[in-house]
C-alpha cells in the first residue's frame, strides 16, 4: 500500500479537496490529509512535524493562488484552470527553488511566494502568480527527499480581488478546476513505473532528459546542471524546449549549458 499525503494551507480548501478525492476508487493507495495554516512558517513547522512522525511515498500540495491582471495576455493562458508549479521565487530573499516534475499533468509555471498578502501586482515583477506556502512546502519535501507535486488554482486577481477574496469562488474552483480522477490516474502510473518503496525514497523521471543528455554525453554533474536549467526553462519560457535544442545541438556541451543559462537570465526577477 502506497501512502499519499495531500496538503493545503486552509481547512476550507482541504475539506473540498478531501470530499472530491473520497469519491474515487483508488487502487493500492492510502490518502491522508493535512492542513498546515497560512504562510511559509506554518507550512514548514507543521509539515515537518507531521513528516517526522509519518512517512509518505508522495506529497501533493493543492491550493488557490493569486494572479496578475494581465497574465492571460502575457502568457496566452486564459483557459488555464490550474497550474503545475515548476519553479518558486521567494519575494523575501530573492531565492528560487526548482521542483522536479514527476508527472505531466498541467501547464508548468513559475510562481512567486510571499510572506504576506500581495495587494500590488508590481511587487511580482515578471511573475504571473503568487501564493504564501509553496516555498516552505518545497523546502520541507526536498529535505525529506519525498516525491512531490504542486498544483495551484489561480482564483483572485492581485489587488481588488485580494482585498475582497471570494471564498465561494475558491471552493467552486477547487471542486471543478482539477480533474482528481485524472490526477490520481497519473499518480498511479508514476507509482507503477517509477516509485521505489521505503521511507523518504523516490525516483525522478530521468527519461525526459535522455534525448538531450545523451546527445551531448553530459557528465553526471553536467546532467544535474542541465536538469535544473531544463526545469527552469519549461517554467519560465512559453516555448517547446526542443526548439532551443535543435537550434543549438551542434554546440560544445559546455557552451550549450552556458548559452542556456545566459538565455534564462532575462526571465529571472532582479
Secondary structure as UniProt FT lines:
FT   STRAND          2..8
FT   HELIX           11..21
FT   TURN            22..23
FT   STRAND          29..35
FT   HELIX           39..53
FT   STRAND          58..67
FT   TURN            69..70
FT   HELIX           71..75
FT   TURN            78..79
FT   STRAND          83..90
FT   TURN            91..93
FT   STRAND          96..98
FT   STRAND          107..113
FT   HELIX           121..124
FT   TURN            125..126
FT   STRAND          129..131
FT   HELIX           134..144
FT   STRAND          147..157
FT   TURN            158..159
FT   HELIX           160..163
FT   HELIX           167..176
FT   HELIX           180..193
FT   TURN            199..200
FT   HELIX           207..216
FT   HELIX           220..236
FT   HELIX           241..248
FT   TURN            249..250
FT   HELIX           253..265
FT   TURN            266..267
//
